[in-house]
Amino acid sequence: MPNPKPVIRRSREVLGGTPVFAGTRVPVQTLLDYLQAGQSLTEFLEDFPTVSRQQAIAVLEHAKKTLLADARAAR
């Protein structure tokens, strides 16, 4: 099974290494800031059309898995 395409990219040449959605210059942090402020995923996607819904959901799923794994490890 081939490796899935990465959805997050870090490069010193793009925003000094800030994690961004692959193929864009949109920081992943921007999505989290939108959600924290009570804005919807749809609003984020409307404001940043270079990010696909699939990319945004993949990032949120990755964050969920990481948080749950960290919580399990802390037990």
C-alpha positions in Angstrom: 0.0 0.0 0.0 1.5 3.3 -1.0 2.2 6.0 1.6 -0.6 8.6 1.7 0.3 12.1 0.6 1.4 14.2 3.5 -1.1 16.9 4.5 1.4 18.9 6.7 4.7 20.3 5.4 7.5 22.1 7.2 10.2 23.9 5.3 12.5 26.7 6.2 11.7 28.3 2.9 8.0 28.4 3.6 7.1 30.7 6.6 10.4 29.9 8.3 9.5 26.3 9.0 6.0 26.9 10.4 3.8 23.8 9.7 1.5 24.5 6.8 -1.0 22.6 4.8 0.9 20.8 2.1 0.9 22.7 -1.2 -0.1 26.0 0.5 1.3 28.7 2.7 -1.6 28.4 5.2 -0.4 27.6 8.7 -2.0 24.6 10.4 -2.3 26.9 13.5 -4.7 29.1 11.6 -7.3 26.2 11.4 -6.9 25.6 15.2 -7.3 29.4 15.9 -10.5 29.5 13.8 -12.0 26.5 15.7 -10.9 27.9 19.1 -12.6 31.2 18.2 -15.9 29.3 17.5 -15.7 29.6 13.8 -16.7 26.6 11.7 -14.6 24.4 9.4 -16.7 25.7 6.5 -15.8 29.3 7.4 -12.1 28.4 7.5 -12.3 26.7 4.1 -14.2 29.6 2.6 -11.4 32.0 3.8 -8.6 29.7 2.7 -9.7 28.0 -0.6 -6.2 26.6 -1.2 -6.9 24.1 1.7 -9.2 21.2 0.8 -11.8 19.8 3.2 -9.9 16.5 3.1 -6.6 18.2 4.1 -8.3 20.0 7.0 -10.1 16.8 8.3 -6.8 14.8 7.9 -5.0 17.4 10.1 -7.8 17.3 12.7 -7.7 13.4 12.7 -4.0 13.5 13.2 -4.3 15.9 16.1 -7.0 13.7 17.6 -4.9 10.5 17.3 -1.8 12.3 18.8 -3.8 13.7 21.7 -5.4 10.3 22.5 -2.1 8.5 22.3 -0.5 11.0 24.6 -3.3 10.7 27.1 -3.0 6.9 27.0 0.7 7.1 27.5 0.3 9.4 30.5 -1.8 6.8 32.4 
